[in-house]
Amino acid sequence: MIGGHFLLTYFFGGAFLANAVPHTVAGMMGRPFQSPFAKPRGEGFSSSTVNVLWGFFNLIIAYLLICRVGQFDLRSTADVVALALGMLALSLFAARHFGRFNGGNRPERA
C-alpha cells in the first residue's frame, strides 16, 4: 500500500473539504451562517463575506492536504475511503451541531 501512511492526512482533507461547502454556499447566497469568528464562537452568525472567505480558506487547506501531501489516487480505495470518512465525520458533526440552531435535529411534522 504505497502512500498508506497519508490516510490520516486525506481524512482531514476530507473534513476541510466538507466544511468548505456550507460556508461558501451560504456566503454566495448572501446569507449569514455560523463560523468560528462569530460571537459566541461557532454559534452566532458571521456575515456572508466572512463565510465565503472561511469557505475558501477551508478549500485551500483541503487542497494542500489532499493534493500536495502524499500521492492521493482516486483509483485507490483506501485513499478515497479515508477522504470520504473525513467528509462524513465532519458532515455528521455539523448536522448535529448546527441542527440545534436551525431546527434540523427535530424537524416539525406537517
C-alpha positions in Angstrom: 0.0 0.0 0.0 2.0 3.0 -1.3 1.1 6.2 0.5 -0.9 4.4 3.2 0.7 6.5 5.9 -1.0 9.5 4.4 -4.5 8.2 5.0 -5.0 10.4 8.1 -4.0 13.4 6.0 -6.6 12.5 3.5 -9.2 12.0 6.3 -8.6 15.6 7.5 -8.5 16.8 3.9 -12.0 15.4 3.5 -13.1 17.2 6.7 -11.8 20.5 5.4 -13.4 19.9 2.0 -16.8 19.2 3.6 -16.5 22.3 5.8 -15.8 24.5 2.8 -19.2 23.7 1.2 -21.8 25.1 3.7 -19.7 28.3 4.4 -19.1 29.0 0.7 -22.7 28.3 -0.4 -24.3 30.3 2.5 -21.9 33.2 1.7 -22.6 33.1 -2.0 -26.3 33.1 -1.3 -25.8 36.2 0.8 -26.8 34.5 4.0 -25.2 34.8 7.4 -24.0 31.5 8.9 -22.2 30.3 12.0 -18.5 30.4 11.9 -15.5 30.4 14.3 -15.4 34.2 14.1 -18.9 34.8 15.4 -19.9 35.6 18.9 -20.5 33.2 20.6 -17.9 31.3 18.7 -19.5 28.6 16.4 -23.0 29.6 17.5 -23.5 33.2 16.4 -23.7 34.3 12.8 -21.0 35.7 10.7 -21.6 37.8 7.5 -21.8 36.2 4.1 -18.5 37.7 3.2 -16.7 36.2 6.2 -18.3 32.8 5.3 -17.1 33.0 1.7 -13.5 33.8 2.9 -13.7 31.0 5.6 -15.1 28.5 3.0 -12.3 29.3 0.5 -9.7 29.0 3.3 -11.0 25.5 4.1 -10.9 24.7 0.4 -7.2 25.7 0.2 -6.3 23.6 3.3 -8.3 20.7 1.8 -6.3 21.0 -1.5 -3.0 21.1 0.4 -3.8 18.0 2.4 -5.3 16.0 -0.4 -3.2 17.0 -3.4 0.1 18.3 -2.1 0.8 15.7 0.7 1.5 12.2 -0.5 0.2 10.8 -3.8 -3.6 10.8 -3.5 -5.1 8.4 -6.1 -8.8 8.4 -7.0 -8.3 4.7 -8.0 -7.0 3.8 -4.6 -9.9 2.5 -2.5 -8.0 3.3 0.8 -7.3 6.9 -0.3 -10.9 7.5 -1.3 -12.4 5.8 1.8 -10.2 7.9 4.1 -11.3 11.1 2.3 -14.9 10.1 2.3 -14.8 9.2 6.0 -13.4 12.6 6.8 -16.2 14.2 4.8 -18.8 12.1 6.5 -17.4 12.6 10.0 -17.4 16.4 9.6 -20.8 16.4 7.9 -22.4 14.4 10.7 -20.9 16.6 13.4 -22.0 19.8 11.5 -25.6 18.4 11.1 -25.9 17.7 14.8 -24.2 20.9 16.0 -25.9 23.3 13.6 -29.2 21.4 13.8 -29.5 22.7 17.3 -29.7 26.3 16.0 -31.5 25.7 12.7 -34.2 23.1 13.8 -32.6 20.2 11.9 -32.4 17.9 14.9 -36.1 18.0 15.5 -37.9 18.9 12.3 -41.6 19.7 12.7 -44.0 17.2 11.2 -46.7 18.7 9.0 
